[in-house]
């Protein structure tokens, strides 16, 4: 994290060698290379394959019948990317969140959909106030993301989304505590928000 999302070219995170186009073929490359870098032979995480599979499934699940479906896919891919940064780095990456958040709002307005500004502001103020009462309970990135979704989705959809996300997070914590005997110190919440968003869109 901390680098540009545009440049330099894609590199191996271990040896920093620039990758060729045939090293970046989704799913195919990592399987043919047996989960190792072509150049330094360092073993690659299975999360790369998982990410490519999820993105592929999102493409398949989105029916490209009009431009709105393209916007929906863009929304989901943006959220999935933020999910990955939250899982691996416990951060909603600002360099990704701000430009793509603005672009989502522009696309939302372009399709004639309402921007629920009051909902977004109320959510932001409520969550900020909550952190003053319970410090470090909610990350700043989570607050910004939920506030943005308040603007895009409105209060009813957001309440349902937060209910699903909170329920899934609670079940995950209970599972870790009782079955894995593991105490989670910091829980990335964006993955659970992503689950809620998928339910909102596809159910």
N, C-alpha and C positions, 0 to 999 in steps of 0.2 A: 504494500500500500504506500501511498504518498507519491507515486509516479503518475505520469500522464496516461490517460486511457487511449490516446491517439498515437503517440510515439514514445519510444522507438518501436521497431517491429517486434513481433512476438518472439520471446526468448525462452530458453530453458531456465527455470528458476534456480537451477543448481550450477550449471557451467556458464550461463549467460550467452550461449551461442544462439545467434539468430536462426529461427526455424524457417525451413522452406515450406512452400505451399503443400507439398505432399506429406509434411509432418503434421499438418493441421486438419486433415480430412476427418470430419466428425465420426467418432466410433471406430471407423476402419483403421486409422493410423495407430491408435493406441493399442488395438488388438494385435495388429500385425507386428508392432514393435514389442509386444509382450510386456506392456506396462513399463517400458524403460526408455530413457532418452536415447535417441539414435547416436548422439555424439559422446556423451560422458557415461552412458549406460546406467545412470542412477535410476533406481526404481521410482516409478510415478504412482501417486495415490489413485486409488480406485474412484475417488471423488470426481476426477476428470471424466471418466466414463459415465458416471452417474449424472453429471451435469449435462453432458451431451445427449444422453437418453431422455432426460426430462425436457430439454429444449425441443428435441424431436417430437416427443409426445404432445407438447403444447402446439407445435405446428400442425400435427395431425388432428388434434381436438378442435382447432379453430377452423371453421369453414370459411374459405375465402370467397364469400358470395358478394361482398361489397367492401368499401373502404373502412366501414365501422369494424368489421372483423379484423382488419389489419391493425386498427387502433387497439382492439382488445388484446391481440397477440403482443403488441408493443408494450401494453400495460403489464401483461403477465411476465414477459421477459425482463422488463425493468425490475419488477418485484423479485423475480427469481435471482437476479444478479445481486440485489441488495441482501437477499437471504444468504447467499454464499459469503458475502463480506461480513455479515453478522455472525455466521457460524465460525468462520476461520479467524476473524480479527476482532469480533465483538464491537463492530462499528458499522454505522450506516454511512458509507463512504461519501463525503460531501462533494467531491469532484464528479461523482456520478449522480448523486441525488439531486443536486440543484439544477443542472442543465436539463436532465431528463424529466424532473418534476415540472419545470416550466413548460417543456415541450408537451407533456401530458395535458396540462391545463389548456394550452393553445389548441391542441387537437380536440379536446373535450368541447371547447367553445365553438370550434369549426363545425362540429357535427350538430350544433344547435342544442347541446345538452346543458342543463343549468349548472352553474358554478355556485355551490352552496357556501358562500363566503362566511355567512353568519355561523353556520355549523363549524366550519374550520376554525374560526376565531374562538368560539366558545370551547371547543375541544382543546385548543392550545392553552387557553387561560386556565381551564380546569386541570389539565395535566401538570402544568407548571406549578399551580397552587398545591397540587398533590405532592409534588417533589419537595416542597418546602415543609410540609407536615411529615412526610416520610422520605428523608434524604436518600439518594442513590437507589430508590425503588424503581424508577423508570429512567432509561437512558435518554439523553437529549435527542439522539437520532430517531428513537422510537416515537418521541413526542412530535417531531417534525413530520415523520411519515404518516402517523395516524391523523394529524391535522390536515395534511394534504389529502388523504383519503376522505376526510370529512368534507372537504371542498368538492371532491369529485363524486362521491357516492351519496351524500346526504345523511341525515341523522338516523333514519330507520335502518337503512342498509348497514351503516357503520355500527350501530348498536348490535345488530345480529352478528356482524363480523367479529366484533370484540368478544361477544359471548362465546362464539365458537373457538376463537383463538385462546381465550382465557381457560376454557374448559379443557382444550387439548394440552395446554401448558401444565395445568394442574394434574391431569392424568399422567403426563410424562414425569413430573416430579414425584408423584406417588409411586409410579412404576420403579423409578430409580431408587427410591427410599426403601421400598418393601421387597423388591425382587433383586435388585442389584446391590443393595446395601451401600448406596453411593449418595453422598450429599453434594448437590449442585451449588457452587458458590455464586456463579454468574450464569444466568440463563439467557441465551440469545432469543429474543422474542419475535423477531421478524419472521422466522420460519413458521411460527404458529399464526401470525398475521397473514402469511401467504396461504395457509390452509383455509383460513376464514374467507379470504378473497376468492379462492377457487370455488368454495361452496356458494358464494354470492353470485358468481358468474355462471357456473354450470348447473347449479341445482335450482 
